[in-house]
Amino acid sequence: MGLALDESENTSDIKVIANDIPVLYDNDIARFFVSDTAITIDFVETPYGAGFVVDTGASCS
């Protein structure tokens, strides 16, 4: 699973509007989202590298 920028909308994508920004996510990862919890996407830089972190509020177990 990863984060990617796409130029076109897939018919199986789920679309939400967050702060007036359209965000699409694949139907396959919808099970990781908790509906009552905010999803946060952040860019972080660590000694191990840099990249996006997606916090869905879901447990990793």
BELCOR-V91353 format. One record per run of one state. SS is the DSSP state (H for helix, E for strand, C for the rest). FROM is the first residue (numbers start at 1). TO is the last residue. If there is no record, write none. Layout:
ss-><SS & SS>
from-><FROM & FROM>
to-><TO & TO>
This chain:
ss-><C & E & C & E & H & C & E & C & E & C>
from-><1 & 13 & 19 & 21 & 27 & 33 & 40 & 47 & 49 & 56>
to-><12 & 18 & 20 & 26 & 32 & 39 & 46 & 48 & 55 & 61>
